[in-house]
Amino acid sequence: MQPSLHTKLMNCIIGMCKRDKKWITVLRELGYQPYLIEQSIRTSSGSKVKTDIIASSAQLIHSLVFEVKGGITIQQDQLERYAMIDPEDLYRWVALPAFTRQTFRFDWCISDWEENHPIIAALVKDVPIITFGTEHIEKTGQFHNPRLNSVFNQPISLIGKSAPTLYYPFSEYDPQAYIARFVIQGLLQVASKKPRNEISVFDENLITRDEILKYIFNPVFDALSKDHQGHLKDKIKEVVRWIMADQKMKEAFGSIEQRGGYKLKRPLDKLRKASNQFLANLETQGKLDTFL
């Protein structure tokens, strides 16, 4: 089971802001860090815009606002709402020093896939687009920030690079069977570290704690909007209920929670077998050997 094209693109963009030897880090080199994900912004004109990623650079006193297009649909009114954002609307959301307020600027852009780009480009005018292909990243249109234009003016090769998958593991739009792999891994981390006889990983009061959700998602969870966090919590709780309803999975996690000393090999083997069967029943592909 594969993630959605939207999730893949989110990982590609966030990865450009990270220290990652296997991927392109051009945005990180300009000081950009992803601060907000799936955040809705109210503009001074009264419209509401749901942004996908907002990355800010204290070095450039600048933010990049991404609209991620995994497919080929784009709404004209959405483009119009983006065009209504002004620096003051955005500044209160970005993590930049107060003294930068007067010089702060931003660009918004679209990110798409090479196979969909002709359709997206035909629908969008005067907006920069960063396009991901199998061999390179390419820009069409112009940013207001000259440093960004300089970085993206020539295609950036992806030969020998591996697109990241874990910066943004999943969203509520991904198949539940795909999400289940991450939930199992997160539950395993919690179950193997917590003291015996403490609250079970299957207890809903535990699984909805933010610190536990970070095991399942990852530290970028803090950058997610509250709405997006809420949707993910609901999705994760749903998957946990599926796992809890599976007797073999419940017994396997119970063995890890009630382990004697630090002997985890046999409980892990039991969980691996139960997980592979559970995921197979959800029509997922592959095994959990790389996770456990």
N, C-alpha and C positions, 0 to 999 in steps of 0.2 A: 504494500500500500504506500503510495507516494503522497507527499504534501501537496497542497494547492499551488498553482503558479504564483498566486499572490504571496504565499508564505515563502516560496523560494526567492522571490524578488526582495522581500523584506530582509531576508538574511544577507543577500548580496549587498544591499545598500548599507545596512548596519555594519557589515564586515569591513566596508571601506573606511569606517571610522575607528576600527580596532587595530591593535597590534597583532597581525596575523601573517606569518611567513608564507602561508599557502594561498593567500588571496591578495587582491589589490588594495593598498592602504593610502591612496592618494588624498582622501579627505582627512584622514588622521594626520597626515603630514602638514595639512593646513590648519590643524588645531580643532577640527570638528569632532564633537561627541554627540551621540544621540541622547537627547534629554526628554523628549516626549514622543510617545507612540500611541496612535489612534486617539488623538486629543481633539475635541471639538472646541472651536474658537468662535466667540461672538464678536462680530466686527462693529465698528462705530455706526455703520449704516443699519444695523439691526439684523443682518443676515447671520446664519450659522454655518460654519465650515468645519467638516470633520477631516482633519489632516491625518496622513498615515505616519510620517516620520518628520520630526523637527530636530535637526542637528545644528548646534551652535558652535562658533569658533570665537573664543576670547581673543585669539591672535589677530583675527580679521575684523572683530566686532561685527559679526555677520551671522545670519542664520540661513539654513537651507530648508525649505518646506517641500516635502515630497508627496506627490499623489502617485500611488503605486497602481499600475494597471496590468494585472496578470492576464486579463482577457482583452476583448476588442470593443467592449461597450464603454461609452463615455457620455455623460450628460452635459448638455450645453449650460444648464442653469448651475451646475456644479462649477464649471469653468468661470462663470460670471461671479459666483460667490468668492472664489479664490482671488479674482481680480479686485475685489472690494477690500481685501486685507491691506491695512496700512501698517507702518512700523510700530505705531503706538498700540495697535490691537495686539500685535505679536510680542512686544517687548516684555509685557508683564509675565509672559509664560517662559521666557528663556533665562537660563542661568548665567547672566553676565553682570559685571559690576555696575552699580548705579551710575557712576560717572560716565559710562559709555552711552547713556540714553540718547544724547543729542546726535551722536555720530553713528548710531546703530542703523544698519540696513539689512535687507533680506532679499532672497530670490526664491520664487517657488518654481518647481519644475515637475515634469512627469517622468516616470520611469516605466519602460515597457520591455517586451521581448522582441527580438529581431523578427520572428515570424509574424508578429502582429503589428509591427511598426508602420507599414504602409497605410493600414486602416486608421491607426491612431493619428498619424501625421496628417492625414487628409481631414481629420475632424478638428485638429488643434492648430491655431495660428498664433505666431508671435510668443510662443512659450517654449523654453528650452526643454528638450527631451533627452534623457540618458537611456540608451538602448543597450541591452545585454544580449550578446550573441554567443555562439559556441566558441568563437575564436577571439573576439574582441568586444570592448565597450566603445560605443560611439555616441557623440553628441550632435544633435541638430538644434538650430536656433542659438540664441546668445543670452548669456547671463549678464546682469548688470555689473557683477563683480568681475573685474579683469583677471584676478588670480584664478578664478574658476574657469574662465574661458581659456586661459593659458594651459591649464592642466588637461582640459578635455578637447582642445582644438584638434589634436591628432588622435586617431583610434588608439586605444590602450589594449595591448595584447593580453590575452588570457591563456596563451599557450603555456602549458606546464602548471597552471593554477587550478586549484580545487575550490569550487563554490562552498562557502560555509553552510552549515545546516542547523547549528545549535544556538546562534545568537537570538533567534526568534523561532523557537521550536515548532510552535503551532498556534493557530487562532481558533476561534469558535467556528470558523468556516471550513476547517479541515475535517476529513472523515473521522468518526469516533474511533474506528479501528486503528487509525494512524496515531491518534492522541494516546490511545491505551498503552503504547510502548513506553511513552515518557512517564505516564502515571505509574506504571509498574516500577520503573527505575526509581522514581521519586519515593514511592512507598518503601522500596527496599532500603534506600539510604536512611529514611526515618526509622524503620523497624530495626535495622542493624546497629544504630547508634543510641537508641533510647534505652534507659534502664529497664530491667525486667519489672513486670507488674505495673508499669506506668500505663497511662491511657493508651488504648489500642490505636493503631494507624487507621483502623476502620471507623473510629469514632468521628462523627461529622464535626464535632466541636474542635477536633484537632486538625482535620484536613482543611478547614477553611481559614486557619491562621496564616497570615501572610508569610511568616518565616518558613512554614512548611511548604507553602505553595512555591516558594523560591527553589526548593529542592526539585520540584516537579517541572517548573518552567525554567528559571535560572535568574541571576541577579538583575537582568534587564526588566524583571517584573516591576521594579520600582519606577521605571520610566513609563509604564503603561497608564493610560487614563483610568480613572476610577470606574467608568462605565465598562471599559474593556476588561479590567480586572474582575468586575462582577460577572461578565459573560463567561470568562474563563473559569471562575470558581464554579459556576453552575455546570459547565461542561465537565470539569474535573470531578465534581461530586457525582454526576451521572455515571461516569466511567467507574468510579470507585464502587458505586452500587452494583454495577455489573460484575465487578471482580468479587465483591463480597457475596454475591449470589452463587458464585461458582464454588462448590464445596472443596475441590482440590486446591484452588487458589487460597481459599480461606485457611485451610489446614497448613499450606506451605508457609504463609505469612505468620501463622500462629507458631510454627516451629522456630522461625527466626526470632520472634518476639520473646519466646520462652526458652531460648537457647541456654545451654549450660556453659559457663565460662565464655571462651572466645571461639568455641568450635562451631564454625559456620559452614564448613564444606558440605556436609550432608544436607543441612537445611537449604543451602543454595542450590544443590543438585535437584532437590525436590521442587524448589520454586522454578528452576529453569525448565524442568519437564512440564510442570503445570502451566507455566506461562506460554510455552510454545504451543501447547494444545489449546489454551484459551485464545491466543492470538490467531491460531489457525481457524478456530471457529468463527472469528470475526473477519475472516478472509484477508488477514494480513499476510505479507510476504516476508520471507527470511526468518531468522532465528534471533534469539536474544543473547547469543554467545558474546557479541560485542558490547552488550550492556551489563551483563552480570559477571 
